[in-house]
Amino acid sequence: MKRSIPSYSCAVLFSKVLLLALIMLAAILFMLDSITSTVHAKTNSHAPLLNVAAGGSESQAEQVTDEVESRTELQAASPNEPSEQPEDNRPWQAVRMRVTAYCPCEKCCGKFADGITACGHKIQSGDTFVAADKRYAFDTEMIIEGYNNSQMVKVLDRGGAIKGNKLDVFFKTHQEALEWGVRYIDVKVRCK
């Protein structure tokens, strides 16, 4: 007696093979994306990274879009550093930020106007630093066009109103802080 294969079992077999092929394709694309990202970071290339969404949900696509909007291509620029220090190869990122200013007075700092920043730094004459959201660790390096002659400064303070992509640059006087105003700047960020 000869057995025949029901037609529905062929459809099940075909869907299992198709599912396996899609999983393998997603794994290959993930590996390519990882390799491309690694090469991109090591070479400081300005070529766009491979961006593949295989079987991703809409929320994953939104996350990628949000990340792309908040981070632009990696920057290979570095601030002027003394030659005796080892070269820092961490990449710079350009992040669009709302940049305001403050000084150590009570109008700006309220009850925290004691001359000590959130990280414990005692403010001295000539200091240049920024207050940033806690997602930027203390000592994160930033270059803010128009502040400190566009030289690198560090995150040394926090602020109650400084959330997300907002910064407060430090000035020694209230008048200088007022003159800075509010600016929207592509800030170069090199995380710690």
CYANA upper distance limits for C-alpha pairs under 8 A (distance plus 0.5 A):
  5 ILE  CA      9 SER  CA      7.47
  5 ILE  CA     10 CYS  CA      8.23
  6 PRO  CA     10 CYS  CA      7.75
  7 SER  CA     11 ALA  CA      7.30
  8 TYR  CA     12 VAL  CA      6.88
  9 SER  CA     13 LEU  CA      6.57
 10 CYS  CA     14 PHE  CA      6.50
 11 ALA  CA     15 SER  CA      6.64
 12 VAL  CA     16 LYS  CA      6.71
 13 LEU  CA     17 VAL  CA      6.76
 14 PHE  CA     18 LEU  CA      6.60
 15 SER  CA     19 LEU  CA      6.53
 16 LYS  CA     20 LEU  CA      6.66
 17 VAL  CA     21 ALA  CA      6.65
 18 LEU  CA     22 LEU  CA      6.72
 19 LEU  CA     23 ILE  CA      6.74
 20 LEU  CA     24 MET  CA      6.71
 21 ALA  CA     25 LEU  CA      6.61
 22 LEU  CA     26 ALA  CA      6.61
 23 ILE  CA     27 ALA  CA      6.73
 24 MET  CA     28 ILE  CA      6.71
 25 LEU  CA     29 LEU  CA      6.66
 26 ALA  CA     30 PHE  CA      6.58
 26 ALA  CA     54 ALA  CA      6.37
 26 ALA  CA     55 GLY  CA      8.33
 27 ALA  CA     31 MET  CA      6.73
 28 ILE  CA     32 LEU  CA      6.72
 29 LEU  CA     33 ASP  CA      6.59
 29 LEU  CA     52 VAL  CA      7.45
 29 LEU  CA     54 ALA  CA      8.46
 30 PHE  CA     34 SER  CA      6.70
 30 PHE  CA     52 VAL  CA      8.29
 31 MET  CA     35 ILE  CA      6.65
 32 LEU  CA     36 THR  CA      6.50
 32 LEU  CA     50 LEU  CA      8.28
 33 ASP  CA     37 SER  CA      6.53
 33 ASP  CA     49 LEU  CA      8.01
 33 ASP  CA     50 LEU  CA      6.00
 33 ASP  CA     51 ASN  CA      7.44
 33 ASP  CA     52 VAL  CA      7.92
 34 SER  CA     38 THR  CA      6.65
 35 ILE  CA     39 VAL  CA      6.65
 36 THR  CA     40 HIS  CA      6.40
 36 THR  CA     49 LEU  CA      6.95
 36 THR  CA     50 LEU  CA      7.04
 37 SER  CA     41 ALA  CA      6.60
 37 SER  CA     49 LEU  CA      6.71
 37 SER  CA     50 LEU  CA      8.07
 38 THR  CA     42 LYS  CA      6.66
 39 VAL  CA     43 THR  CA      6.50
 40 HIS  CA     44 ASN  CA      6.15
 40 HIS  CA     45 SER  CA      5.70
 40 HIS  CA     46 HIS  CA      8.17
 40 HIS  CA     47 ALA  CA      8.03
 40 HIS  CA     49 LEU  CA      7.65
 41 ALA  CA     45 SER  CA      7.62
 41 ALA  CA     74 LEU  CA      8.33
 41 ALA  CA     91 PRO  CA      7.57
 44 ASN  CA     74 LEU  CA      7.45
 44 ASN  CA     75 GLN  CA      7.57
 44 ASN  CA     76 ALA  CA      6.21
 44 ASN  CA     91 PRO  CA      7.55
 45 SER  CA     74 LEU  CA      8.43
 46 HIS  CA     73 GLU  CA      7.27
 46 HIS  CA     74 LEU  CA      7.53
 46 HIS  CA     75 GLN  CA      8.27
 48 PRO  CA     73 GLU  CA      7.92
 53 ALA  CA     61 ALA  CA      7.77
 56 GLY  CA     60 GLN  CA      6.49
 56 GLY  CA     61 ALA  CA      7.39
 57 SER  CA     61 ALA  CA      7.02
 58 GLU  CA     62 GLU  CA      6.74
 59 SER  CA     63 GLN  CA      6.64
 60 GLN  CA     64 VAL  CA      6.75
 61 ALA  CA     65 THR  CA      6.67
 62 GLU  CA     66 ASP  CA      6.53
 63 GLN  CA     67 GLU  CA      6.53
 64 VAL  CA     68 VAL  CA      6.58
 65 THR  CA     69 GLU  CA      6.65
 66 ASP  CA     70 SER  CA      6.68
 67 GLU  CA     71 ARG  CA      6.37
 68 VAL  CA     72 THR  CA      6.71
 70 SER  CA     95 VAL  CA      6.28
 70 SER  CA     96 ARG  CA      7.12
 71 ARG  CA     93 GLN  CA      7.00
 71 ARG  CA     94 ALA  CA      6.62
 71 ARG  CA     95 VAL  CA      5.83
 71 ARG  CA     96 ARG  CA      8.32
 72 THR  CA     93 GLN  CA      7.01
 72 THR  CA     94 ALA  CA      5.99
 72 THR  CA     95 VAL  CA      7.09
 73 GLU  CA     93 GLN  CA      7.06
 73 GLU  CA     94 ALA  CA      7.46
 74 LEU  CA     91 PRO  CA      6.65
 74 LEU  CA     92 TRP  CA      6.15
 74 LEU  CA     93 GLN  CA      5.31
 74 LEU  CA     94 ALA  CA      7.49
 75 GLN  CA     91 PRO  CA      6.54
 75 GLN  CA     92 TRP  CA      5.14
 75 GLN  CA     93 GLN  CA      6.07
 75 GLN  CA     94 ALA  CA      7.51
 75 GLN  CA    188 LYS  CA      8.32
 76 ALA  CA     91 PRO  CA      6.42
 76 ALA  CA     92 TRP  CA      6.62
 77 ALA  CA     91 PRO  CA      8.49
 77 ALA  CA     92 TRP  CA      7.25
 78 SER  CA     92 TRP  CA      8.12
 79 PRO  CA    143 ILE  CA      8.40
 79 PRO  CA    151 GLN  CA      6.72
 79 PRO  CA    152 MET  CA      6.33
 80 ASN  CA    151 GLN  CA      7.97
 81 GLU  CA     85 GLN  CA      7.76
 90 ARG  CA    190 ARG  CA      7.24
 90 ARG  CA    191 CYS  CA      8.47
 91 PRO  CA    190 ARG  CA      6.80
 92 TRP  CA    188 LYS  CA      6.38
 92 TRP  CA    189 VAL  CA      5.86
 92 TRP  CA    190 ARG  CA      5.25
 92 TRP  CA    191 CYS  CA      8.49
 93 GLN  CA    187 VAL  CA      8.42
 93 GLN  CA    188 LYS  CA      5.85
 93 GLN  CA    189 VAL  CA      5.60
 93 GLN  CA    190 ARG  CA      6.93
 94 ALA  CA    186 ASP  CA      6.10
 94 ALA  CA    187 VAL  CA      5.87
 94 ALA  CA    188 LYS  CA      4.94
 94 ALA  CA    189 VAL  CA      6.71
 95 VAL  CA    165 ASN  CA      8.23
 95 VAL  CA    186 ASP  CA      5.71
 95 VAL  CA    187 VAL  CA      5.70
 95 VAL  CA    188 LYS  CA      6.84
 95 VAL  CA    189 VAL  CA      7.51
 96 ARG  CA    165 ASN  CA      7.61
 96 ARG  CA    184 TYR  CA      7.34
 96 ARG  CA    185 ILE  CA      6.10
 96 ARG  CA    186 ASP  CA      4.73
 96 ARG  CA    187 VAL  CA      6.57
 97 MET  CA    165 ASN  CA      5.38
 97 MET  CA    166 LYS  CA      5.83
 97 MET  CA    167 LEU  CA      7.43
 97 MET  CA    184 TYR  CA      6.08
 97 MET  CA    185 ILE  CA      5.99
 97 MET  CA    186 ASP  CA      6.71
 97 MET  CA    187 VAL  CA      7.02
 98 ARG  CA    165 ASN  CA      6.94
 98 ARG  CA    166 LYS  CA      5.22
 98 ARG  CA    167 LEU  CA      6.80
 98 ARG  CA    182 VAL  CA      7.42
 98 ARG  CA    183 ARG  CA      6.36
 98 ARG  CA    184 TYR  CA      5.13
 98 ARG  CA    185 ILE  CA      7.11
 99 VAL  CA    166 LYS  CA      6.31
 99 VAL  CA    167 LEU  CA      5.26
 99 VAL  CA    168 ASP  CA      6.25
 99 VAL  CA    169 VAL  CA      7.56
 99 VAL  CA    182 VAL  CA      6.30
 99 VAL  CA    183 ARG  CA      5.65
 99 VAL  CA    184 TYR  CA      6.49
 99 VAL  CA    185 ILE  CA      7.42
100 THR  CA    166 LYS  CA      8.26
100 THR  CA    167 LEU  CA      6.70
100 THR  CA    168 ASP  CA      5.28
100 THR  CA    169 VAL  CA      6.82
100 THR  CA    177 ALA  CA      8.37
100 THR  CA    180 TRP  CA      7.50
100 THR  CA    181 GLY  CA      6.47
100 THR  CA    182 VAL  CA      5.30
100 THR  CA    183 ARG  CA      7.03
101 ALA  CA    167 LEU  CA      8.39
101 ALA  CA    168 ASP  CA      5.18
101 ALA  CA    169 VAL  CA      5.11
101 ALA  CA    170 PHE  CA      6.40
101 ALA  CA    171 PHE  CA      7.51
101 ALA  CA    177 ALA  CA      5.32
101 ALA  CA    178 LEU  CA      7.63
101 ALA  CA    180 TRP  CA      6.81
101 ALA  CA    181 GLY  CA      7.29
101 ALA  CA    182 VAL  CA      8.12
102 TYR  CA    108 CYS  CA      6.28
102 TYR  CA    109 CYS  CA      8.43
102 TYR  CA    168 ASP  CA      6.75
102 TYR  CA    169 VAL  CA      6.77
102 TYR  CA    170 PHE  CA      5.78
102 TYR  CA    171 PHE  CA      6.59
102 TYR  CA    174 HIS  CA      7.35
102 TYR  CA    177 ALA  CA      5.63
102 TYR  CA    178 LEU  CA      8.33
103 CYS  CA    108 CYS  CA      6.60
103 CYS  CA    109 CYS  CA      8.03
103 CYS  CA    170 PHE  CA      6.14
103 CYS  CA    171 PHE  CA      5.52
103 CYS  CA    172 LYS  CA      5.98
103 CYS  CA    173 THR  CA      6.09
103 CYS  CA    174 HIS  CA      5.96
103 CYS  CA    177 ALA  CA      6.84
104 PRO  CA    108 CYS  CA      7.09
104 PRO  CA    109 CYS  CA      6.67
104 PRO  CA    113 ALA  CA      6.15
104 PRO  CA    114 ASP  CA      8.10
104 PRO  CA    115 GLY  CA      6.80
104 PRO  CA    171 PHE  CA      8.41
104 PRO  CA    172 LYS  CA      7.37
104 PRO  CA    173 THR  CA      8.06
104 PRO  CA    174 HIS  CA      8.45
105 CYS  CA    109 CYS  CA      6.50
105 CYS  CA    110 GLY  CA      8.00
105 CYS  CA    113 ALA  CA      6.29
105 CYS  CA    173 THR  CA      8.38
105 CYS  CA    174 HIS  CA      7.53
106 GLU  CA    110 GLY  CA      4.92
106 GLU  CA    111 LYS  CA      7.23
106 GLU  CA    112 PHE  CA      8.10
106 GLU  CA    113 ALA  CA      5.85
108 CYS  CA    113 ALA  CA      8.36
108 CYS  CA    174 HIS  CA      8.50
109 CYS  CA    113 ALA  CA      5.46
115 GLY  CA    122 LYS  CA      6.42
115 GLY  CA    123 ILE  CA      5.85
116 ILE  CA    120 GLY  CA      6.19
116 ILE  CA    121 HIS  CA      5.97
116 ILE  CA    122 LYS  CA      5.06
116 ILE  CA    123 ILE  CA      6.41
117 THR  CA    121 HIS  CA      5.68
117 THR  CA    122 LYS  CA      7.07
117 THR  CA    123 ILE  CA      7.71
117 THR  CA    156 LEU  CA      6.92
117 THR  CA    157 ASP  CA      5.62
117 THR  CA    158 ARG  CA      8.16
118 ALA  CA    156 LEU  CA      7.33
118 ALA  CA    157 ASP  CA      5.31
118 ALA  CA    158 ARG  CA      6.41
119 CYS  CA    138 PHE  CA      7.38
119 CYS  CA    156 LEU  CA      6.31
119 CYS  CA    157 ASP  CA      6.64
121 HIS  CA    156 LEU  CA      7.49
123 ILE  CA    127 ASP  CA      7.08
125 SER  CA    172 LYS  CA      7.85
126 GLY  CA    172 LYS  CA      7.98
127 ASP  CA    170 PHE  CA      8.36
127 ASP  CA    171 PHE  CA      8.47
127 ASP  CA    172 LYS  CA      8.35
128 THR  CA    148 ASN  CA      7.17
128 THR  CA    153 VAL  CA      6.92
128 THR  CA    169 VAL  CA      8.15
128 THR  CA    170 PHE  CA      6.50
128 THR  CA    171 PHE  CA      7.61
129 PHE  CA    153 VAL  CA      5.73
129 PHE  CA    154 LYS  CA      5.75
129 PHE  CA    155 VAL  CA      6.42
129 PHE  CA    156 LEU  CA      6.65
129 PHE  CA    157 ASP  CA      8.36
129 PHE  CA    169 VAL  CA      6.76
129 PHE  CA    170 PHE  CA      6.25
130 VAL  CA    153 VAL  CA      7.63
130 VAL  CA    154 LYS  CA      6.82
130 VAL  CA    155 VAL  CA      5.41
130 VAL  CA    156 LEU  CA      6.59
130 VAL  CA    157 ASP  CA      6.76
130 VAL  CA    167 LEU  CA      7.09
130 VAL  CA    168 ASP  CA      6.04
130 VAL  CA    169 VAL  CA      5.00
130 VAL  CA    170 PHE  CA      6.28
131 ALA  CA    155 VAL  CA      6.29
131 ALA  CA    156 LEU  CA      6.68
131 ALA  CA    157 ASP  CA      4.69
131 ALA  CA    158 ARG  CA      5.10
131 ALA  CA    159 GLY  CA      6.68
131 ALA  CA    162 ILE  CA      7.80
131 ALA  CA    167 LEU  CA      6.29
131 ALA  CA    168 ASP  CA      5.49
131 ALA  CA    169 VAL  CA      6.94
131 ALA  CA    170 PHE  CA      8.11
132 ALA  CA    136 TYR  CA      6.97
132 ALA  CA    155 VAL  CA      6.79
132 ALA  CA    157 ASP  CA      7.05
132 ALA  CA    158 ARG  CA      5.89
132 ALA  CA    159 GLY  CA      7.49
132 ALA  CA    162 ILE  CA      6.46
132 ALA  CA    163 LYS  CA      7.89
132 ALA  CA    166 LYS  CA      7.17
132 ALA  CA    167 LEU  CA      5.51
132 ALA  CA    168 ASP  CA      7.17
133 ASP  CA    158 ARG  CA      6.88
133 ASP  CA    159 GLY  CA      7.98
133 ASP  CA    162 ILE  CA      6.01
133 ASP  CA    163 LYS  CA      5.49
133 ASP  CA    164 GLY  CA      6.44
133 ASP  CA    165 ASN  CA      7.95
133 ASP  CA    166 LYS  CA      7.63
133 ASP  CA    167 LEU  CA      7.94
134 LYS  CA    158 ARG  CA      7.62
134 LYS  CA    163 LYS  CA      8.41
135 ARG  CA    164 GLY  CA      8.47
136 TYR  CA    140 THR  CA      6.73
136 TYR  CA    155 VAL  CA      7.92
136 TYR  CA    191 CYS  CA      7.51
137 ALA  CA    155 VAL  CA      7.67
137 ALA  CA    191 CYS  CA      7.93
137 ALA  CA    192 LYS  CA      7.33
138 PHE  CA    154 LYS  CA      7.82
138 PHE  CA    155 VAL  CA      5.58
138 PHE  CA    156 LEU  CA      5.92
138 PHE  CA    157 ASP  CA      7.90
139 ASP  CA    154 LYS  CA      5.46
139 ASP  CA    155 VAL  CA      5.56
139 ASP  CA    156 LEU  CA      6.76
139 ASP  CA    192 LYS  CA      7.27
140 THR  CA    154 LYS  CA      5.94
140 THR  CA    155 VAL  CA      5.89
140 THR  CA    189 VAL  CA      7.87
140 THR  CA    190 ARG  CA      6.72
140 THR  CA    191 CYS  CA      5.43
140 THR  CA    192 LYS  CA      5.61
141 GLU  CA    152 MET  CA      6.81
141 GLU  CA    153 VAL  CA      6.23
141 GLU  CA    154 LYS  CA      5.10
141 GLU  CA    155 VAL  CA      7.15
141 GLU  CA    189 VAL  CA      6.43
141 GLU  CA    190 ARG  CA      5.66
141 GLU  CA    191 CYS  CA      6.89
141 GLU  CA    192 LYS  CA      7.89
142 MET  CA    152 MET  CA      5.94
142 MET  CA    153 VAL  CA      5.88
142 MET  CA    154 LYS  CA      6.55
142 MET  CA    155 VAL  CA      8.12
142 MET  CA    187 VAL  CA      7.19
142 MET  CA    188 LYS  CA      5.91
142 MET  CA    189 VAL  CA      5.06
142 MET  CA    190 ARG  CA      6.76
143 ILE  CA    150 SER  CA      6.38
143 ILE  CA    151 GLN  CA      6.32
143 ILE  CA    152 MET  CA      5.15
143 ILE  CA    153 VAL  CA      6.78
143 ILE  CA    187 VAL  CA      6.40
143 ILE  CA    188 LYS  CA      5.51
143 ILE  CA    189 VAL  CA      7.19
144 ILE  CA    148 ASN  CA      8.31
144 ILE  CA    150 SER  CA      6.11
144 ILE  CA    151 GLN  CA      7.94
144 ILE  CA    152 MET  CA      8.03
144 ILE  CA    185 ILE  CA      7.79
144 ILE  CA    186 ASP  CA      8.08
144 ILE  CA    187 VAL  CA      5.63
144 ILE  CA    188 LYS  CA      7.21
145 GLU  CA    149 ASN  CA      7.96
145 GLU  CA    150 SER  CA      5.27
145 GLU  CA    185 ILE  CA      7.66
145 GLU  CA    186 ASP  CA      8.41
145 GLU  CA    187 VAL  CA      7.64
146 GLY  CA    150 SER  CA      5.93
147 TYR  CA    151 GLN  CA      7.98
147 TYR  CA    169 VAL  CA      8.20
148 ASN  CA    152 MET  CA      8.18
148 ASN  CA    153 VAL  CA      8.16
158 ARG  CA    162 ILE  CA      7.43
159 GLY  CA    168 ASP  CA      8.40
162 ILE  CA    166 LYS  CA      6.00
162 ILE  CA    167 LEU  CA      6.67
162 ILE  CA    168 ASP  CA      7.70
170 PHE  CA    177 ALA  CA      7.94
171 PHE  CA    176 GLU  CA      6.68
171 PHE  CA    177 ALA  CA      6.27
172 LYS  CA    176 GLU  CA      7.88
173 THR  CA    177 ALA  CA      7.05
174 HIS  CA    178 LEU  CA      6.72
175 GLN  CA    179 GLU  CA      6.68
176 GLU  CA    180 TRP  CA      6.85
177 ALA  CA    181 GLY  CA      7.35
